[in-house]
Structure formats: C-alpha cells, structure tokens
Amino acid sequence: MKSHYENVDIYDVNMENVTKKYDCVTISHVLEHIYDLDDFIKNINNILNNDGYLYIEVPNMEYYEDFIVNGPLQEINIEHINFFSKYALNKLLIKHNFVASTIQDDFFFINGKKYYVIRGIFKKTYNNHSFDKYLKSGLSLFDSLEIDAFENLYIYGCGQFLFKILKKLKESKIINIIDDNKCYLNRVIDNKEIINFELFKNKVKSNDNIIITTIISCDKIVKKLKDLNIPLNIYYITPDMRVEKVK
C-alpha cells in the first residue's frame, strides 16, 4: 500500500508483503489493539535492521484514573485489549531482544484534557556480540581442559564450577567431595558423598590427591590444606583452564 507521503511505505499489520528492512519503525497506538503481541513484535523484528530503532506509543494505564476525557471506562472496550505500564512495555520488548534507549510518561490533549501515554524508543540488539563471544570462548576453554586420571582423589568445592568439569574427572577414583557449606553435608553428587573439612581431616592420607574446584576461594583452601602438615598433592585450576600443582 502506498501513501500520499513521499518516500513513505505503509503496510497492513500482517506485513506479509514487506520485502526489505528498515532502520526505524514507528508504532503509535497500535499495540493496545493487537491480539498476539509476541507474534506481532516478531514480525517487526523481521523488518528491522540490526541495531535499528523502534518507536512505540501506547496509552499509559498508570494514569487511567485521570482518563476521564470522554466518559468513564472509555479505555475498557472491545478495541483496547492490552494495557501497558512502562514496566510491562519494557518487559515485552526485552523478551524480543530490544533494549530501551528511552521510555517515559507523556501526554497530549484531547478536548482540552490530558491523555496520558507511554513513549519509548527501543534499539534492536538481536545479536548480543559480547555474550556470544563470552559463551564461545568459555566453551572453548572448558573443552581444552585436560585432567589426568588420579588415584585417591578428593575434590574440594561442589559449586557450579565442579558441574562444568565433572565429566573431565570420570576416569579418576574420587573418594569424596569436600565443601564447608553445611547445606551440602552428606549429600551426594555422581555417587560421591560430600563431606566437610573436619571429616576430611580424619580420612585423608599422605600423598592423597586433591583438586580445588573453586577459583575464588583457592588461596584460602590451599592454606587450610597446608596447615594440616600432611604431604599432599594439591592441584588447582587456573582461570585459563590449566591444571597446576601447588608448590
């Protein structure tokens, strides 16, 4: 559909005939009428260039008590089937990979009275390059981690890091997992019981192997183990996924 404005294309809301992408799309007083908001925003996403902008204006339900312009309950009708606060609008757009550049309360006048609206500008950030790079590099580092098979092995730390490397330890003969969090005591991970440091002190033997699987508390744990004055083989995992032996 062509408009009488030069260089402006107008399409029906199903957007079936749109064949190119745009840097900016404007939706003014439309979303409150749309039955399937998710599908509608997906279609908008498809016609918007990466890093393009979406301008949205909708009635502001946060000011409905002041909406006595043409009569009571005028905003509750068969046409307005969605109602937006700034939070609700922002949440909808975040779900579809938009980030708000600005979102604010505003108004215009109808019959000399204020009609309150939300006006927002949202940037399409479909490709989160930072997260993609973080994920790709992290997976690559974990894949590169090489852990030899150990006899008489204790694992110190049962946090999220352990679960990421557990498969690398399958060939080792694990005695116990050690953790000082009382919530973990006597629980089991992969058929290995979790014990605390006090129980560990009564079980550990000379030349047993220990891998520390927490980077944050590594130095503190190394000191505790050395204070036992028992010859132990203590290993830790560096942030770049190398297994190092404590000297």
N, C-alpha and C positions, 0 to 999 in steps of 0.2 A: 504494500500500500504506500503510495507516495503522498506526501503532504504538500501544502502550498508554500511551505517554507523552503528556501533554497538550501541544498546540501543537508537536508534532514530526512531520514528514513523513519517511517512508522510501521510497526508490525503488530499483528494481533498477539494476544498474550501467550498463545501456544508456540509462537516463534518457530513454526515448522519451516518457514521459508528463509530463515536467516542463514546466509552463506558466508559471512565474514565476521571478524571480531572487531571490537571497539575498545578504545582507551577509556571511555567513560560511558556509563549507563545511568539514566535517571529514572527513578520510580517514585512518583509523587501520588500519594493517596490511592495506592493500588493494593498493598499487602493486606490491608484490613478486609479486602473483598475476596482473597484467594483461598480456595478450599484446601489445596495441598501445597503448603508453604515450602516444604522440603523440595518437592519436585520443581516448583517454580524457581527457587533460588539456584537449583542445579542447572536449569536452563539458562538463567542469567550468567552463571559461571561459564557456561559453554560459549557464550558470545563475547566474553570479556577477556581482553588480553591479560597475560600475566603482568602483575604489578599495575593493572588498570584500576579505576575507581568506580565505585557505585554510590550514587547519591540516593538517599531514601528519606521520604517524608511521610509520616503517618500521624493520625490523631493520638494524643497523649492521654492515656487512661488515668495517669497520676493526677490529672486535673478535671476528671469527669464531674466532680461535684460543682464545678464552676461552668459547666457546659449548658447552662440554661439560655440558649440563644434563640431557638425557635419553639421551645417547649420541653417538658420533662421527658426523659428517656429517649431523646432523639438519637442517641448513639447506639441504642439497643434496637436493632432492626434486622430485617432479612438480608440486607446487603452487607452490613458490617458483622462479619463472622469471626474476626480476630481482633484482639485488643492488646495494645502494646504499652509497656513501660520501657524506660531506657534499658533496664536490665534485660527484659525479655527480648527486645530487638537485638541487643548486642549478643546475647546468647545464641540466638538464631543464626546470626551472621558468623560468629566464631565457629559454629558447627560446620559451616561450609567454607572454612579457610579464608575468612575475611578478618581483618583487624581494623578497629575503629581509628580513623585519623582524627575525627571529632564527632561527638554526639552530644546534643544539647536540647534543652527545653526552649521552645519559641512559641510564637503565636502570630495570627493575622486577624483581621477584623471581619466579622460578618454582622451586618445590621448594627454597626457601631459597637459591637461587643467582641471580646477576645475569644478566639477559637484556638485552643492550645494544641500544639503539635510537637512531635519529636523530629529533629532534623539531624541526619547523620551522614558522614562521608566515610566510606569503608574501602580499604585497599585490599585487593585480591593478593593473597600470599600463598597461592596453591603449592608452589614449590618452596618448601622451607629448606633452603640450601644448608643452613647451619646444622639443622637436625639431621639431614641426610648425610652430611659429612661426618658428624659425630657418630651416627649409627654405623656407617660403613667402616670408619677407622677403628671403632671399638670392636666390631665383629672380626675384623682382620687381626687385631692384636690378640683376641682370645683364641682365634684359630691357630695363631703362631706359637702359643704357649706349649712348651714341651716339658712334661714332668716324668722323670724316670720312675719305674716301679720301685716302691720301697717295702722293706720288711719292717715289722714292728713300728707302724706309723701312727702317730697321733696328729689330729688336725685341730688347730687352735682357732676357734671362731666359726660360728654357724650362721653368719649373716648372709645377705644377698649375694656377696662375692663368692661364697662357697658353692651356692647353687649353680653359678655360672661356670665353675671349673670342675664340678663333681665328676663329670664323665672323663676328665683327664686323669682321675685318680682311681679308676676302676681296676687297674692292674695291681694296685698296691694292697698290702694287707693291713687294713686300718683296724686299730684296736678300739679307739674311742674318739669322739669329737669332744673338745673341751670348750666350754663357754661359761662365763661368770654371771650371765643373766639367769636369775633364779627361775624365770618363766620356762627356761629350756630344760631344766634339770629332769633327768630320767625320760626325756622324750627321745624319739628315735628318728634318724634320717638315714634312709637307704640301709636299714637294718643295723645301723651303728648307733649305740646309745650315747647320749650327750651327758657328760659328767662335768662337775665344776673343778676348780683348781685344787681344792682341798682333797678331793677324791683322787685326782690325777697324781698328786704328790705321793700317795700311798701305793700307786701302781707302777709308776714309771721306773725304768731300769737303765743302768748305764748303757750308753750308745744307742738308745732308742732314737727314732727319728721323729721330728716334729715339724710340720709345715704350718706357718702362721698365715691364715687366710683373711686377715684384716689389715689393710694398709694404714688406716687412721691410727689404730692403737698398737702398731707393730713394735715401736720402741719400748713402750711400757711392758708389753708381754715378754720381750727379749730380756729385759731386766729381771722380771719375776722368775723366768726360767734359769737365768744365770745365778740368781741368788740361791737356788737350790743346791749349788755346789756339787752337781752331778754331771759327769761328762755326757753331754747330749749333742746330737746332730740337729741343729736348729736351722731351718730354712725359711725364707720369706719370699714373697712375690712382689717384684717391683711394679711401679705404675706402667712400665712399658712391657709388662708380661714376661719377665725373665725370672727364673728361679735362682736365688742367690743363697749361699750358705753364710750364716753369721760366723764371723771370725772371733 
